[in-house]
Amino acid sequence: MKILHPEGWPRPKGYSNGVSTRGTLVFVAGLVGWDPDGNFPSDLLGQFRRTLENTVAVLNEAQARPEHIVRMTWYLTDLSAYLAAPKEIGAIYREILGAVYPAMAVLEVAGLVEKEALIEIETTAVIPE
């Protein structure tokens, strides 16, 4: 995987401007932070942790690992809660995914299909050839 960083641009924190790679594509649907019984933690950090764990579980089904992630899109119902906890979010991210910094977008949305969901994450991974 090659990280794309144009000369002179400021270094992004926690993501990459772009990524190029070759291999088998794995597309993970927008996943939320519920457990196998459909129960949600009550807070953003708990749901974020569970969403990443759910993402890794789906990746494992394709024999993919976190280091194969090339793109993520995060949908949040409360951007201020996300902005209030950058250290905690970063720590959870690194604990579950490691030092993986794909191309990313973070968006605030009015709501998600699952009413209790505070976050939904779509992921694309590429298993190298």
N, C-alpha and C positions, 0 to 999 in steps of 0.2 A: 504494500500500500504506500502511495506517495501522498504526503501532505502538501497541499497547494497553498503557498503563502507568497503573494506578490511582493517584490522588493519595495521597501520603504513603508509598507503597511504596518500599523501597530500590531503587536502580537496579541491574538485573542486569548481570553482567559476561559479555560474549560471547554473549548471547542476548537474546530479548525474551520478556516474559510472555505476549504474545499478538499476533496480527497479523490484520487484516481486509483483504480485497481482493476484486476482481472480475476474471473473465477465464476463460481456458482452463486447466483443471486438468491437471497433469502429475504422475503418480505414478511414482516411481522405486523399484524393488524394493530389498530389503536387499542392498546391494552390499558386496563384500569387496575387499581390497587385492591381488588377483592381477593379473598381466600377461596379455596375450592368449594366452600359452602355458600359463596356469594355475599359474605360479610365484609364490611369495610372498616378499617381503622377510622377513628373520628377526626384525625388531624392530617394535614398535608404531608408532614414528614413520614408518618406511618404509611400513608397511601403511596407516597413516592417510593419508599423502600419496597413495598409489596409489588408495585408496578414494575420496578427493575427486576425483582426476583421472578415475576411472571414472564418478563421478556427473556430472561436467561433460560427459563424452562422451555419456552417455545424454540429458542435458538438451539438448545440441546437436541430437540427432536430432529433437527436438520444436521446434526453433528457440527454445528457452528458454536463458536465461543465469543465472549465479549470482544476480544481483540479483532474479530471479523466485522464489527459494526462500522459502517461508513457514513450513515445518516440517521438522524433522529429528529422528530418533530414532537414537541411537548405542547399540549393544550392544557391550560390552567383556568380554573374558574375565578381565581383570586390572585392576580399578579403581585399584589402587595404582600401577601403571605410568602410567596416565593422570594421576593426581594428582601424580606425581613430575615431570611435564614440562609444566606449564602454559604456560610461555613458548615452548617449542619447538612445542607443539601450536598455540598462538595464531599464531605466525609462519607455520607451514605453512598454516593455515586462511586467514589474510589474503592470503598469496601466491597461493593458488589460487582462493578465493572472493571476496576483497576484503572491504569493510566491509559484510558481509551478516550480520545478526543475527536469524535467524528464531526462532520458538518452538521450543524444544528440550527433549529429555529425554535423559539419559545413564543407562544401566542396566548393572549388572554381571550377567553370565549365566554359568552353569556351563559352557557350551560352545556352539559354533556348528556348523552342518551341515558346513562345510568345516573339517576337523580342524586345518589349519595357520593358519586365520584367527584373528586376535587382536581384530579389530574388524569390525563390520558396520553400515552406515548406511542407513536408509530416509529418503527425501526426498520432499517434496511441493513443487511449484512452481506458480505461477499466472502465466501470460502475460497481461498486461493487455489489456483490450478495446480 
